[in-house]
Amino acid sequence: MNLLKKMVLGVSIFTLAGALFAQEVSFTNKVSSDLVGIEISEDGSSAEFAGIKNNTKFEYSSDKLDAGFEMTFWAFSGKDTGDNAYFAIAAEDGVLGSEGWCLDDYWAEYRPVELLGIGLHRSYLVSGSYFPVEDKEIDAGNIGSDLGLFVRPIENLTIAAGLDFASIFTGATDIYNLPLVNFGAEYIVADMVGFGAAARNVLNDDRSFGVYASFIGVEGLTVNAGFSYNAEFADVKGNLLSAALMFEKDALGINLDAVFGLGGEADDGFKLYTGLEVTYQLSDPFGIGLVAIYKSDFADQSVIGANPYVKYAINENHEVSAGVCLEVAETTTISIPVYWEFSF
């Protein structure tokens, strides 16, 4: 049975199970491309096909079990792959992969009793560690492990601990001196504010930890803040002070990211990252937005980026988008990001 048939069969089984037991099933498939990549520098300019990316994500949730996977297929120009074909298939870096596909992530959590969960490659990012413009969390805020336990002794409190697979299957002495042990906790107070703390790889020299908070007490407003030791986010490395804001009122949405480097052993690269996204829903199907970013090392390197875009919801399951992305650094790059997303 080939890979595609296995994926379809797996999704079908989980969907049938969700229908029979009235649980939640979600599926998203997003086909995207930057269409053309234009680079302009002092030495001249160049343009090439930017490639096509297909990202598939499936999630299943029930009282006893949460599970899912995320997979990416890449198709891009022969110039990037080193062969003579204009079109070729290759994989991104991920959990598992071979030429043609990549399993970016997979996870499961089984709860034999209400207060205990057993996690397999289960990420759990604590409150306050999310950045809406980048649409991702900082890794230092993850209290999950490849093999871990989640204990929920009271409502809104989660305590986690576990090991990463690199400790078990590659041999700890090959990469690290000691096993990769992670732990942390999250507590949400009366749907007003959430607190989280995470410690990763605590037995080795490249350990990291973070403390975070999130205010959610006003409808349409979320404010995140945190400190991360020996971490990295958006090319800022070291000890990081971070903040984020999400605001939504009627048709208007505003997202803000900010990460400031405070030095540390991993201090390298940029010292500041900021991001701003403003969205406005013109009508039920039409929306417009603008993303702007700025990075600086406070010396001789900086990056300025802007991405205006438009979205159109064909119906509740299909959405398309197109925009223009400009990034000015040592080299100026221009691309035309587009996507089609199907979800249910």
C-alpha positions in Angstrom: 0.0 0.0 0.0 1.6 3.3 -1.1 1.9 6.3 1.2 -1.0 8.3 -0.2 -3.4 5.3 0.2 -2.2 4.9 3.8 -2.9 8.6 4.5 -6.4 8.4 3.0 -7.2 5.2 4.9 -6.0 6.6 8.2 -8.0 9.8 7.8 -11.1 7.7 6.8 -10.8 5.5 9.8 -10.5 8.5 12.2 -13.3 10.3 10.5 -15.6 7.2 10.8 -14.6 6.9 14.4 -15.5 10.6 15.0 -18.9 10.1 13.3 -19.7 7.0 15.3 -18.7 8.4 18.7 -19.6 12.1 18.1 -16.1 13.3 18.6 -14.2 16.1 16.9 -12.3 15.6 13.6 -10.6 18.3 11.6 -8.7 18.2 8.3 -6.8 20.9 6.5 -4.9 20.8 3.2 -3.1 23.9 2.0 -1.4 24.3 -1.4 0.8 27.3 -1.5 3.5 28.9 -3.6 5.6 32.1 -3.8 5.3 31.7 -7.6 8.5 33.6 -8.5 11.5 34.5 -6.4 13.3 37.7 -7.5 16.6 38.6 -5.9 18.2 42.0 -6.4 21.7 42.8 -5.1 24.8 44.9 -6.0 25.9 42.1 -8.3 22.7 42.1 -10.3 19.3 40.3 -10.2 17.9 36.9 -10.7 14.4 35.3 -10.9 13.3 31.7 -10.6 10.2 29.6 -10.0 9.7 29.6 -6.2 8.1 26.1 -6.0 4.9 24.5 -4.7 4.2 23.3 -1.2 1.4 21.1 0.0 0.7 20.9 3.7 -1.7 18.4 5.2 -2.9 18.4 8.8 -5.3 16.1 10.5 -6.5 16.1 14.1 -8.8 13.8 16.1 -10.0 14.6 19.6 -12.2 12.7 22.1 -12.5 12.4 25.8 -9.9 9.6 25.9 -7.7 10.3 22.9 -6.2 13.2 21.0 -4.1 12.3 17.9 -3.0 13.9 14.7 -0.2 14.4 12.1 1.1 17.1 9.8 2.8 16.3 6.5 4.5 18.4 3.8 5.2 17.7 0.1 7.5 20.0 -1.7 7.9 20.5 -5.5 10.4 23.0 -6.7 12.8 23.9 -9.5 15.7 21.8 -10.7 18.1 24.6 -9.8 17.4 24.0 -6.1 17.6 20.2 -6.3 20.8 20.1 -8.4 19.4 18.0 -11.2 18.5 18.9 -14.8 14.7 18.7 -14.4 12.8 21.9 -14.0 10.4 20.1 -11.6 11.6 17.8 -8.9 10.3 16.5 -5.5 12.2 16.8 -2.3 11.5 16.8 1.5 11.8 19.4 4.1 13.5 18.8 7.4 11.0 17.1 9.8 10.4 14.1 12.0 10.5 11.5 9.3 11.0 11.8 5.6 12.4 10.6 2.3 12.6 12.0 -1.2 9.2 13.3 -2.0 7.6 13.8 1.4 8.1 14.8 5.0 6.2 14.0 8.2 6.6 17.3 9.9 4.9 16.2 13.1 2.7 13.5 14.7 1.2 13.3 18.1 -1.1 11.4 20.4 -2.3 11.7 24.0 -4.2 8.9 25.7 -6.1 9.6 28.9 -6.9 6.3 30.7 -8.3 8.4 33.6 -9.4 12.0 33.7 -6.3 13.3 35.6 -3.6 11.5 33.7 -2.5 11.6 30.0 0.2 9.6 28.3 1.8 11.5 25.4 3.6 10.3 22.3 5.5 13.1 20.6 2.9 15.4 22.2 3.8 19.1 22.1 2.1 21.3 24.7 2.9 25.0 24.4 2.1 26.9 27.6 0.0 30.1 27.8 2.0 33.2 26.8 4.4 31.4 24.4 2.5 32.2 21.2 3.4 34.8 18.6 0.4 35.6 16.3 2.3 37.3 13.4 4.7 34.4 13.0 1.8 32.0 13.9 4.0 29.8 16.1 5.1 29.3 19.6 8.6 29.5 21.0 10.1 26.0 21.5 11.3 26.9 25.0 7.7 27.1 26.1 6.9 23.4 25.2 6.3 21.2 28.3 5.6 18.1 26.0 8.0 15.3 25.2 8.4 12.5 22.7 7.3 10.2 25.5 5.7 12.0 28.5 3.1 12.2 31.2 0.5 14.9 31.7 -1.0 15.1 35.2 -4.1 17.3 35.7 -4.9 17.1 39.5 -7.3 20.0 39.4 -9.2 22.0 36.8 -7.0 24.3 34.6 -3.7 22.9 36.0 -1.4 20.7 33.8 1.9 19.3 35.0 4.1 17.5 32.5 7.4 15.5 32.4 9.1 13.2 29.9 12.0 12.2 27.7 12.8 13.0 24.0 13.5 10.1 21.6 17.1 11.2 20.9 17.9 10.0 24.4 16.6 6.5 23.6 17.2 5.6 20.0 20.4 7.5 19.0 22.3 6.9 22.2 22.6 9.8 24.7 26.4 9.9 24.4 26.2 10.4 20.6 24.7 13.8 20.8 24.2 14.7 24.5 26.0 13.6 27.7 22.8 12.7 29.5 19.2 11.9 28.5 16.9 14.7 27.3 14.6 15.4 30.2 11.8 17.9 30.0 9.2 19.1 32.5 6.9 22.1 33.2 3.4 23.3 34.2 0.6 25.5 33.2 -2.2 27.1 35.3 -5.1 29.2 34.1 -6.9 31.4 36.7 -10.6 31.9 36.3 -10.4 32.4 32.5 -8.6 35.6 33.2 -4.8 34.9 33.1 -2.7 31.9 32.3 0.8 31.1 33.7 3.3 28.6 32.3 6.8 27.5 33.0 8.9 25.0 31.0 12.4 23.4 31.4 13.9 21.5 28.5 16.9 19.2 28.3 17.7 20.1 31.9 20.5 17.5 32.4 22.7 18.8 29.6 24.7 22.0 29.0 22.4 23.4 26.3 19.3 23.3 28.6 16.6 25.9 28.2 13.8 27.2 30.3 11.0 29.8 30.1 8.4 31.5 32.1 5.3 33.0 30.5 2.0 34.7 31.2 -1.1 35.4 29.2 -3.9 37.9 29.9 -7.3 36.7 28.4 -9.7 38.6 30.7 -11.1 41.0 28.1 -13.1 39.7 25.1 -11.2 40.1 21.9 -7.9 40.9 23.6 -5.0 38.6 24.5 -1.7 39.9 25.8 1.3 37.5 26.2 4.7 38.1 27.9 7.6 35.8 28.7 11.3 35.3 29.4 13.2 32.4 27.8 16.7 31.3 28.7 19.0 29.8 26.0 16.3 30.0 23.3 15.8 31.1 19.8 12.9 32.7 17.9 12.7 34.5 14.6 16.6 34.5 14.3 17.0 36.1 17.8 19.1 33.8 20.0 20.2 33.8 23.6 18.1 34.9 26.6 14.9 36.4 25.2 12.4 38.8 26.6 9.1 38.5 24.6 5.6 40.0 24.2 2.7 39.6 21.9 -0.8 41.1 21.5 -3.9 39.9 19.7 -6.8 42.3 19.3 -10.1 41.8 17.4 -13.0 44.2 17.2 -15.8 43.7 14.6 -14.0 43.6 11.2 -10.6 44.8 12.5 -7.8 42.6 13.7 -4.3 43.7 15.1 -1.5 41.3 16.0 1.9 42.3 17.4 5.1 40.3 18.1 8.2 41.5 19.9 11.3 39.6 20.9 14.4 41.3 22.5 17.7 39.5 23.0 19.4 40.0 26.4 22.6 38.2 25.7 23.6 34.8 27.0 25.7 31.8 25.9 23.7 31.4 22.7 23.8 35.1 21.9 24.1 35.3 18.1 22.4 36.8 15.2 19.7 39.5 15.6 19.0 41.3 18.9 15.5 42.4 18.0 12.5 41.1 16.1 9.2 42.9 15.8 6.1 42.0 13.7 2.8 43.7 13.0 -0.2 42.3 11.2 -3.4 44.3 10.5 -6.4 42.7 9.0 -9.8 44.0 7.9 -12.8 42.0 6.8 -14.4 44.0 3.9 -17.3 41.6 3.7 -18.2 38.1 4.6 -16.0 36.6 1.8 -13.4 39.3 1.3 -10.6 40.3 3.7 -7.4 42.3 3.4 -4.3 42.4 5.5 -0.8 43.7 5.9 2.2 42.0 7.6 5.3 44.0 8.4 8.5 42.8 10.2 11.7 44.3 11.4 14.9 42.6 12.6 18.1 44.2 13.7 21.4 43.3 15.4 21.9 46.9 16.4 25.1 47.0 14.4 25.3 46.4 10.6 22.5 43.9 9.9 18.8 44.5 9.6 15.8 43.1 7.8 12.6 45.0 6.8 9.7 43.1 5.3 6.2 43.9 4.1 3.4 41.6 2.8 0.1 43.1 1.8 -2.5 40.4 0.8 -6.1 39.7 0.1 -8.2 36.7 1.1 -11.4 35.3 -0.4 -13.6 32.6 1.3 -15.2 30.7 -1.5 -17.4 28.9 1.1 -17.0 27.6 4.6 -14.5 24.9 3.4 -12.4 26.7 0.7 -10.2 29.9 1.0 -7.8 31.4 -1.5 -5.3 34.2 -1.0 -2.7 36.3 -2.9 -0.3 39.0 -2.1 3.1 40.5 -2.6 6.1 40.0 -0.3 9.0 42.4 -0.2 12.1 41.9 2.1 15.0 44.3 2.2 18.3 43.1 3.7 21.7 42.6 2.2 19.7 41.3 -0.8 16.3 42.5 -1.7 13.8 39.8 -2.5 10.3 39.9 -4.0 7.8 37.1 -4.2 4.1 36.6 -4.9 2.7 34.3 -2.2 -0.6 32.5 -3.1 -2.5 29.7 -1.5 -5.6 27.6 -1.7 -6.8 26.0 1.6 -9.4 23.3 2.1 -10.7 22.4 5.5 -13.5 20.7 7.4 
